[in-house]
Amino acid sequence: MDFGILSLSDIQADQVTGRPLPTGPRLDEIVGYAELADRLGLDLFALGEHHGPDFAVSSPAVVLAAIAARTQNIRLTSAVTVLSVLDPVRVYEDFATLDLLSHGRAEIIAGRSAFTEPFGLFGVDLDDYDAIYAEKLALLLRLREQDRVTWSGRFRPPLDDAAIAPRAQQRPLPVWAAVGGSPQSAARAGLLGLPMVLGYIGGPLSHPRQAVAIYRAAGERAGHPEKLSVGISTHFFAAASEQAAGAVFPYYREYLRPKTPGGRGFHVDRVRFTEGTRRGNAIMIGTTEQLIEKILDAVEALGLDRFYGQVDWGGIPAELVEESITRFATEIVPAVRKTLPA
């Protein structure tokens, strides 16, 4: 089983000054977290893609390339590549280049944005939300398999024996499907025989268990159960004590609250936060012992192959994020691995 950390690169206002952290220093923080994770022996570093002023990263491949130059072993993946609004040829080229720079450590997690802004920015009709993603995903999978591609579709100009270069070092370049809980998305990933990453940010384990069951059933019907792998990503903070875990609540509330009247987000009070961190629920915020229990519960319930902890949400100070990553890598992961069957 692989363990890693994830950043969505959100930019929050400093809770003392009220001013947002400048984008440059925020990027420096993120690169530093990846370097720390690599030094501590974690397996994966994942980086989100967003196209708005509340986030620092619009091009994961660019930032991951900077990280590749400063790390040795950790695998580098998007989380997610917003394939619906991008050209699959450009996506493959970018991540093939990252794969070469990193000597075979690049991956793509392909998904559909939960945000509407990218669709307007890139001129993509939301009425075609599902169809365009399905078509572009199929093309991306073709591109990673074939050096020259002939193809036609509805949402991109055709390709006529087009040479696709450079070629990734890994053959094929790994592509995971991102699923937010939609049964249709889980079934599609299974039918295609793609590994799946579930965004698990709320509710009991029964919610992702349903998606995983749909995914595995679809993969078995399609005849490739051996290709199926499941990962989850969830909000994460490994604390030295229960008091320290509770102390990050203001950052969690700030991360999720709507930033404009009627805007995206929701309000979380202390009661809901505490309930969400209890055993059997999604939020992975707690002590080493509590998080070991919760991760093992998720492994047993979902048959996990990967776990991503989203570590740097809501403007948590960098020193606390680094302590959390260190506790994850040096205490939690070894304990979980020791408990798992060989």
C-alpha positions in Angstrom: 0.0 0.0 0.0 1.2 3.5 -0.9 0.9 6.6 1.3 1.2 10.2 0.3 0.3 13.8 0.9 -1.8 16.1 -1.2 -2.1 19.9 -1.6 -4.8 21.8 -3.3 -2.8 25.0 -2.9 -5.6 27.0 -1.4 -4.7 30.6 -0.4 -6.3 31.7 2.8 -6.2 35.0 4.7 -3.8 35.1 7.6 -6.0 34.8 10.7 -4.0 37.6 12.5 -3.4 40.1 9.7 -6.4 39.3 7.5 -4.2 39.4 4.4 -3.8 36.4 2.1 -0.4 34.8 1.8 1.3 35.9 -1.5 1.3 33.3 -4.2 5.1 33.0 -4.5 5.7 32.1 -0.8 2.7 29.7 -0.9 4.4 27.9 -3.8 7.6 27.7 -1.9 5.8 26.1 1.0 4.2 23.5 -1.2 7.6 22.6 -2.8 9.0 22.3 0.7 6.3 19.9 1.8 7.1 17.7 -1.1 10.8 17.7 -0.4 10.1 16.8 3.3 7.8 14.0 2.2 10.5 12.6 -0.1 13.2 12.8 2.7 10.9 11.0 5.1 10.2 8.2 2.6 6.5 8.8 1.7 5.5 7.3 -1.6 3.3 10.0 -3.2 2.9 13.7 -3.6 -0.2 15.0 -5.3 -1.0 18.6 -6.4 -4.4 20.1 -7.3 -5.3 22.2 -10.3 -7.5 25.3 -10.0 -8.1 28.4 -12.1 -8.9 31.2 -9.7 -7.3 33.7 -7.2 -8.0 31.5 -4.2 -5.4 28.9 -5.3 -1.7 29.0 -6.1 -1.5 26.3 -8.8 -3.2 26.3 -12.1 -0.6 24.0 -13.8 0.4 21.0 -11.6 2.9 19.8 -14.2 4.9 23.0 -13.9 5.2 22.9 -10.1 5.7 19.1 -10.1 8.6 19.6 -12.5 10.2 22.0 -10.0 9.6 19.4 -7.3 11.1 16.6 -9.5 14.4 18.5 -9.6 14.6 18.6 -5.7 13.4 15.0 -4.9 14.6 11.5 -5.6 12.0 8.9 -5.1 8.5 10.2 -4.4 5.9 9.7 -7.1 4.4 13.0 -8.5 0.8 13.2 -9.6 -1.9 15.8 -10.3 -4.9 15.8 -8.1 -6.7 16.4 -10.3 -5.9 17.3 -13.9 -9.1 19.1 -15.0 -9.3 17.1 -18.2 -12.7 18.5 -19.3 -11.3 21.9 -20.1 -7.8 20.9 -21.4 -6.4 19.4 -24.6 -5.5 15.8 -24.0 -2.5 16.1 -26.3 -1.1 19.0 -24.3 -1.8 17.1 -21.1 0.0 14.0 -22.3 3.0 16.1 -23.5 3.3 17.9 -20.2 3.2 14.8 -18.1 5.4 12.8 -20.4 8.0 15.6 -20.0 7.5 15.5 -16.3 8.0 11.7 -16.4 11.3 12.1 -18.3 12.5 14.8 -15.9 11.6 12.7 -12.9 13.0 9.5 -14.3 9.7 7.7 -14.3 7.8 9.2 -11.3 4.9 11.0 -13.0 1.2 10.2 -12.9 -2.1 11.8 -13.8 -5.3 11.7 -11.8 -7.8 12.8 -14.4 -11.1 14.4 -13.3 -13.9 16.8 -13.8 -13.8 20.1 -11.9 -16.2 20.7 -9.1 -15.7 24.4 -9.9 -17.5 26.2 -12.8 -14.9 28.8 -13.4 -12.6 26.8 -15.7 -15.4 26.1 -18.1 -16.0 29.8 -18.7 -12.3 30.5 -18.8 -11.6 27.9 -21.5 -14.9 28.3 -23.4 -16.3 24.8 -22.6 -20.1 24.4 -22.4 -21.3 23.0 -19.1 -24.1 21.3 -21.0 -21.4 19.0 -22.4 -20.0 18.3 -18.9 -20.0 14.5 -19.0 -19.7 13.9 -22.7 -16.6 16.1 -23.1 -14.9 14.4 -20.2 -15.6 10.9 -21.5 -14.3 11.8 -24.9 -11.1 13.5 -23.7 -10.4 10.7 -21.2 -10.7 8.1 -24.1 -8.3 10.2 -26.2 -5.8 10.6 -23.3 -5.7 6.8 -22.9 -5.1 6.4 -26.6 -2.3 8.9 -26.6 -0.4 7.1 -23.8 -0.6 3.8 -25.8 0.3 4.9 -29.3 3.2 6.9 -30.6 1.1 8.0 -33.7 -2.6 8.6 -33.4 -5.4 8.9 -35.8 -8.6 10.1 -34.1 -11.7 12.2 -34.5 -14.4 13.4 -32.0 -16.8 16.1 -31.2 -14.8 18.4 -29.0 -11.4 18.6 -30.5 -10.0 18.9 -34.1 -9.1 15.4 -35.5 -5.7 13.8 -35.5 -4.4 12.3 -38.7 -1.4 10.0 -38.0 -0.1 12.6 -35.5 3.2 12.0 -33.9 2.8 12.4 -30.1 6.1 13.4 -28.5 7.9 13.2 -26.3 7.1 9.7 -25.1 6.9 9.1 -21.4 9.6 6.9 -19.8 6.8 4.7 -18.2 4.9 2.6 -20.7 2.1 3.3 -20.2 2.1 6.6 -18.3 -0.1 5.9 -15.2 -3.6 7.5 -15.4 -6.0 7.3 -12.4 -9.6 8.3 -12.5 -10.8 10.8 -9.9 -14.2 10.2 -8.5 -16.1 12.4 -6.1 -18.8 9.8 -5.2 -20.9 9.8 -8.4 -22.0 6.2 -9.2 -21.6 6.9 -12.9 -18.0 8.1 -12.5 -17.1 5.0 -10.3 -18.7 2.7 -12.9 -16.8 4.4 -15.8 -13.5 4.0 -14.0 -14.2 0.3 -13.4 -15.4 -0.3 -17.0 -12.2 1.3 -18.3 -10.0 -0.7 -15.9 -8.5 2.5 -14.5 -7.3 2.8 -10.9 -9.6 5.1 -8.9 -9.1 7.8 -6.3 -12.1 8.8 -4.3 -12.3 12.2 -2.7 -13.6 11.3 0.8 -14.2 14.5 2.7 -17.4 13.9 4.7 -19.7 11.3 6.1 -19.3 7.7 7.3 -17.4 5.0 5.6 -20.6 3.6 4.1 -20.5 6.4 1.5 -17.2 5.5 -0.2 -17.9 1.8 0.3 -20.9 2.1 -2.1 -18.8 3.8 -4.7 -16.1 1.2 -4.4 -18.6 -1.6 -4.7 -20.0 -0.1 -8.0 -16.4 0.4 -9.3 -15.3 -3.2 -8.6 -18.6 -4.7 -10.0 -18.1 -2.7 -13.2 -14.5 -3.7 -13.5 -15.4 -7.4 -13.0 -18.2 -7.2 -15.7 -15.7 -5.6 -18.1 -13.3 -8.5 -17.5 -10.3 -6.8 -15.9 -10.6 -7.1 -12.1 -6.8 -7.4 -11.9 -6.4 -3.8 -13.1 -8.5 -2.3 -10.3 -6.9 -0.2 -7.5 -8.6 2.1 -5.0 -7.2 5.2 -3.3 -8.8 7.9 -1.1 -7.9 11.4 -0.3 -9.2 13.2 2.8 -8.5 16.2 5.0 -5.7 15.3 7.3 -3.8 16.6 10.3 -1.7 14.5 12.6 -1.6 16.1 16.0 0.5 15.6 19.1 -2.6 15.5 21.4 -6.4 15.7 21.2 -6.1 19.3 22.3 -3.8 20.1 19.4 -6.1 18.4 17.0 -9.0 20.5 18.2 -6.9 23.6 17.9 -6.9 23.4 14.1 -10.7 23.8 13.9 -10.5 27.6 13.1 -8.4 26.7 10.0 -10.8 24.0 8.9 -13.8 26.4 9.3 -11.9 29.0 7.3 -11.1 26.6 4.6 -14.6 25.5 4.0 -16.7 28.6 4.7 -18.1 30.6 1.7 -15.8 33.6 1.0 -18.5 35.6 -0.7 -22.3 35.9 0.0 -24.0 32.9 -1.5 -20.6 31.6 -2.7 -19.2 28.1 -2.8 -18.6 26.4 0.5 -20.4 25.7 3.7 -20.3 26.5 7.4 -18.9 24.0 9.8 -19.4 24.4 13.5 -17.4 22.9 16.3 -19.9 20.1 16.9 -19.9 19.0 13.3 -16.1 19.2 13.2 -15.8 17.0 16.3 -18.3 14.5 15.0 -16.5 14.3 11.7 -13.2 13.5 13.3 -14.6 10.5 15.3 -13.9 7.0 14.3 -16.0 5.8 11.4 -16.2 9.3 9.8 -14.2 11.0 7.1 -12.1 13.7 8.7 -8.6 12.4 9.4 -7.7 14.9 12.1 -6.5 13.5 15.4 -3.6 11.9 17.3 -1.3 9.3 15.9 -3.2 6.5 17.6 -6.6 7.8 16.4 -5.4 8.2 12.8 -3.8 4.7 12.7 -7.2 3.3 13.7 -9.1 5.4 11.2 -6.8 4.5 8.3 -6.9 0.8 9.1 -10.7 1.0 9.3 -10.7 2.6 5.8 -8.3 -0.1 4.5 -10.5 -2.9 5.8 -13.8 -1.3 4.5 -12.6 -0.2 1.1 -9.6 -2.5 0.2 -7.3 0.5 -0.2 -4.2 0.5 -2.3 -3.4 4.2 -1.7 -4.0 6.8 0.9 -3.5 10.6 0.4 -3.7 13.0 3.3 -4.6 16.6 2.3 -2.2 18.3 4.7 -2.1 22.1 4.1 -5.7 23.4 4.1 -7.1 26.6 5.6 -3.9 28.5 6.1 -2.4 26.2 8.8 1.0 27.5 9.7 3.8 25.8 7.8 5.6 24.6 10.9 2.4 22.8 12.0 2.0 21.2 8.5 5.6 20.0 8.6 5.1 18.5 12.1 1.9 16.7 10.8 3.8 15.3 7.7 6.6 14.1 9.9 4.2 12.4 12.4 2.4 10.8 9.4 5.6 9.5 7.8 7.5 8.4 10.9 4.7 7.2 13.3 1.4 6.5 11.4 2.6 4.9 8.2 5.0 2.5 9.8 2.3 1.4 12.3 -0.3 0.9 9.6 2.2 -1.1 7.4 3.1 -3.3 10.3 -0.5 -4.1 10.8 -1.4 -4.8 7.2 -1.0 -8.3 5.8 2.1 -8.8 3.7 
